[in-house]
Amino acid sequence: MFFGMTIYNALWYFMIYAVVGWMIEVSYHAVRLGKVVNRGFLNGPLCPVYGCGVLMVLSVLNVLGNAFGVETDLEKASPLLLFAVGIIFATLIELIAGFLLDKLFHARWWDYRDRKFNLNGYICLEFSIIWGLCIAFVLRVIQPFFDRIIDLIPVLAGQIMLTFMYLVFAADLIITVMTILKLNKQLERMKNMENAILKLSDGMSEVIADSTLKTMDRIEEGKQRSEVRKEEIRASLEDAREKHAEAREKHRQALEAQYDHLKKQLMYHKLFGTGMLLNNYSEHGHSRYQDIISKIR
């Protein structure tokens, strides 16, 4: 048993609500942005934070029922109790998930810093109330329906389905983590390339100015010499300056070509992989490379 639920049922609840949560996220952003965005942390149609949230609320309700005799039959339980438990524990899950993703990967998939009564952008009062209302509705209206659906599935078939889904989920999780770590390295590389391009551009201006000054100084020094000698010095310095500037320009163009190629690679698939991750980061979602991400997007 798992907090008053069988392991079998708990695994189904997590998977069902992770999928439902993904559908809600995709629908919400499709309406808000006018385009389909593969929302969430993973490549597949799952938002684990929703599965964790509902699973925690169900666990807490069962614990309250056993400890204090609270009515835990969802069709009879107090809507106010469902709302209270939902707002507290769904918010707690969102806070923990947001904090861990930020600290582990230096990125945010949501950011409430532009909303009132927020805690470091991880949670805010407005969405906590929304989560509480949604949890109360889901548990009172939708959860009994899912329970009946799960009961209709033969146990052996259900176990096979769950095994397959969790294997895919585990593979997706591993691939996503590896992709994020690789993405951070690529963003670091792009930042270094951008700095190098800027230095080369600035350096070319300095070379031109410096060479011009040196040329004038040497011409002044050559006033005591013949006009022919002065022209030789001028031509030699001009030739050296042009060659140096040409080499810098070629290097800058090569870096820009690499930069553009890497940018196209990262955004090649906008619904999967690095393209999905870059699209899903919040507006100020990366603590290290947000300036680069903004340019890529």
C-alpha positions in Angstrom: 0.0 0.0 0.0 1.1 3.6 -0.7 -0.6 6.1 1.7 -3.9 4.3 1.5 -3.6 3.4 -2.2 -2.3 0.3 -3.9 1.0 0.8 -5.7 -0.8 -0.2 -8.9 -3.4 2.5 -8.5 -0.8 5.1 -7.4 1.2 4.4 -10.6 -1.9 4.8 -12.7 -2.8 8.1 -11.0 0.6 9.6 -11.6 0.6 8.7 -15.2 -3.0 9.7 -15.9 -2.6 13.2 -14.3 0.9 13.7 -15.9 -0.8 13.3 -19.3 -3.8 15.3 -18.4 -1.6 18.1 -17.1 0.4 18.1 -20.4 -2.9 18.4 -22.3 -3.9 21.3 -20.2 -0.6 23.1 -20.6 -0.6 22.6 -24.4 -4.2 23.8 -24.7 -3.6 26.8 -22.5 -0.5 27.9 -24.4 -2.2 27.2 -27.8 -4.9 29.6 -26.9 -2.6 32.2 -25.4 0.2 32.0 -28.1 -1.9 30.9 -31.1 0.4 28.0 -31.8 1.1 24.4 -30.6 3.9 24.2 -28.1 5.2 21.0 -26.5 5.0 22.2 -23.0 6.8 20.6 -20.0 10.1 19.3 -19.0 10.1 16.1 -21.1 9.8 15.3 -24.8 6.9 13.0 -24.4 3.3 14.1 -23.5 3.9 14.2 -19.7 4.0 16.9 -17.1 5.2 15.0 -14.0 4.5 18.0 -11.7 0.8 17.4 -12.2 1.0 13.7 -11.5 3.1 14.4 -8.4 0.7 17.1 -7.2 -2.5 15.0 -7.4 -0.7 12.0 -6.0 0.5 14.0 -3.0 -3.0 15.4 -2.4 -4.6 12.0 -2.5 -1.9 10.7 -0.1 -2.5 13.6 2.4 -6.3 13.0 2.3 -5.8 9.3 3.1 -3.5 10.2 5.9 -6.0 12.7 7.3 -8.7 10.1 7.1 -6.7 7.5 9.0 -5.4 10.0 11.6 -8.4 12.2 12.2 -11.4 10.2 10.8 -11.8 12.8 8.0 -14.2 11.7 5.2 -12.0 10.6 2.4 -14.6 9.3 0.0 -14.1 11.9 -2.8 -17.7 12.0 -3.7 -18.7 12.8 -0.1 -15.6 14.8 1.1 -16.0 18.5 1.9 -15.2 20.7 -1.2 -13.5 23.1 1.2 -11.2 20.4 2.5 -10.3 19.4 -1.0 -9.6 23.0 -1.9 -7.5 23.5 1.3 -5.4 20.4 0.8 -5.1 21.2 -2.9 -3.9 24.7 -2.5 -1.3 23.8 0.1 0.2 20.7 -1.4 -0.1 21.5 -5.1 1.7 24.8 -4.3 4.3 22.9 -2.3 5.0 20.6 -5.2 5.3 23.5 -7.6 7.7 25.2 -5.3 9.9 22.2 -4.9 9.9 21.4 -8.6 10.6 25.0 -9.6 13.4 25.3 -7.1 15.1 22.0 -8.1 14.9 22.6 -11.8 16.4 26.1 -11.3 19.2 24.9 -9.1 20.0 21.7 -11.1 19.7 23.1 -14.6 19.8 26.9 -14.0 16.5 27.2 -15.9 12.9 27.9 -15.2 9.9 26.4 -17.0 7.6 28.9 -15.3 8.3 32.3 -13.7 5.8 34.3 -11.5 8.1 37.2 -10.7 5.9 39.6 -12.7 2.9 38.6 -10.5 1.9 39.9 -7.1 2.6 37.8 -3.9 5.1 35.5 -5.5 7.9 33.6 -3.8 11.1 34.1 -5.9 9.0 33.4 -9.0 8.5 29.8 -8.2 4.9 30.2 -6.8 2.4 33.0 -6.5 -1.0 33.5 -4.7 -3.0 33.7 -7.9 -1.9 30.3 -9.3 -2.0 28.7 -5.9 -5.7 29.6 -5.7 -6.2 28.3 -9.2 -4.4 25.0 -8.3 -6.6 24.7 -5.2 -9.8 25.1 -7.2 -8.6 22.8 -10.0 -7.6 20.1 -7.5 -11.0 20.3 -5.7 -12.8 19.9 -9.1 -10.6 17.1 -10.3 -10.9 15.1 -7.1 -14.6 15.6 -6.7 -15.7 15.2 -10.3 -13.0 13.5 -12.4 -11.1 11.2 -10.0 -14.1 8.8 -9.4 -14.4 8.5 -13.2 -10.7 7.5 -13.5 -11.1 5.1 -10.7 -13.9 3.3 -12.6 -11.8 3.3 -15.8 -8.8 1.7 -14.0 -11.1 -0.9 -12.4 -12.3 -1.9 -16.0 -8.7 -2.7 -17.1 -7.6 -6.3 -16.4 -4.8 -6.2 -13.8 -2.3 -8.1 -16.0 -3.0 -5.9 -19.0 -2.7 -2.9 -16.7 0.6 -4.0 -15.4 2.0 -4.5 -18.9 0.8 -1.1 -19.9 2.2 0.6 -16.9 5.6 -1.2 -17.3 5.8 0.0 -20.9 4.8 3.6 -20.0 7.2 3.9 -17.2 10.1 2.5 -19.3 9.3 5.1 -21.9 9.0 7.7 -19.2 12.4 6.7 -17.7 14.1 6.8 -21.1 12.6 10.2 -21.8 13.7 11.5 -18.5 17.3 10.3 -19.0 17.4 11.7 -22.6 16.0 15.0 -21.4 18.5 15.5 -18.6 21.4 14.6 -21.0 20.0 17.1 -23.6 19.8 19.9 -21.0 23.3 19.3 -19.8 24.5 19.3 -23.5 22.4 22.4 -24.2 24.1 24.3 -21.4 27.5 23.5 -22.8 26.4 24.6 -26.2 25.0 27.9 -24.8 28.3 28.4 -23.0 30.1 27.8 -26.3 27.9 30.3 -28.1 28.5 32.9 -25.4 32.2 32.5 -25.8 31.9 32.8 -29.5 29.8 35.9 -29.2 32.4 37.5 -26.9 35.2 36.5 -29.3 33.3 38.1 -32.3 32.9 41.3 -30.3 36.5 41.4 -29.3 37.6 40.8 -32.9 35.3 43.7 -34.1 36.6 46.0 -31.4 40.2 44.8 -32.1 39.9 45.7 -35.8 39.0 49.2 -34.9 41.9 49.4 -32.5 44.3 48.0 -35.1 43.2 50.5 -37.7 43.5 53.4 -35.3 46.8 52.2 -33.9 48.3 51.5 -37.3 47.3 54.9 -38.5 49.0 56.6 -35.5 52.2 54.6 -36.0 52.2 55.4 -39.6 52.0 59.1 -38.9 54.7 58.9 -36.3 57.1 57.1 -38.6 56.4 59.6 -41.3 57.2 62.4 -39.0 60.4 60.6 -38.0 61.2 60.2 -41.7 61.0 63.9 -42.4 64.7 64.1 -42.2 65.0 61.3 -44.7 64.3 61.2 -48.4 60.7 61.3 -49.7 61.3 57.8 -51.2 62.0 56.3 -47.8 58.9 57.9 -46.3 56.8 56.3 -49.0 58.4 52.9 -48.4 57.5 53.1 -44.7 54.0 54.2 -45.4 53.4 51.4 -47.9 54.9 48.7 -45.6 52.8 49.8 -42.7 49.6 50.0 -44.8 50.3 46.5 -46.2 50.8 45.0 -42.7 47.7 46.7 -41.4 45.6 45.4 -44.2 46.8 41.9 -43.8 46.2 41.9 -40.1 42.7 43.4 -40.5 42.0 40.8 -43.3 43.0 37.9 -41.0 40.9 39.2 -38.2 37.9 39.7 -40.5 38.2 36.1 -41.8 38.4 34.8 -38.3 35.3 36.8 -37.3 33.3 35.6 -40.3 34.3 32.0 -39.5 33.1 32.4 -35.9 29.8 34.0 -37.1 29.2 31.1 -39.5 29.8 28.6 -36.7 27.5 30.6 -34.4 24.7 30.6 -37.0 25.1 26.9 -37.7 24.9 26.1 -34.0 21.8 28.3 -33.6 20.0 26.5 -36.4 21.0 23.1 -34.9 19.5 24.1 -31.5 16.2 25.2 -33.0 15.9 22.6 -35.7 13.0 20.7 -34.0 10.8 23.2 -32.0 8.6 20.5 -30.5 11.4 18.2 -29.3 15.0 18.3 -27.9 16.8 21.5 -27.5 14.3 23.5 -29.6 11.5 22.4 -27.3 13.6 23.3 -24.2 14.5 26.7 -25.5 10.9 27.5 -26.4 9.7 26.3 -23.0 12.0 28.3 -20.8 10.2 31.3 -19.3 11.0 34.8 -20.5 13.7 35.2 -17.9 14.2 31.5 -17.5 17.9 30.9 -17.6 20.1 32.3 -14.8 23.3 32.1 -17.0 22.5 32.3 -20.7 19.1 34.1 -21.0 20.7 36.8 -23.3 21.8 34.1 -25.7 18.5 32.2 -25.5 16.6 35.4 -26.3 18.6 35.9 -29.4 18.2 32.3 -30.5 14.4 32.5 -30.1 
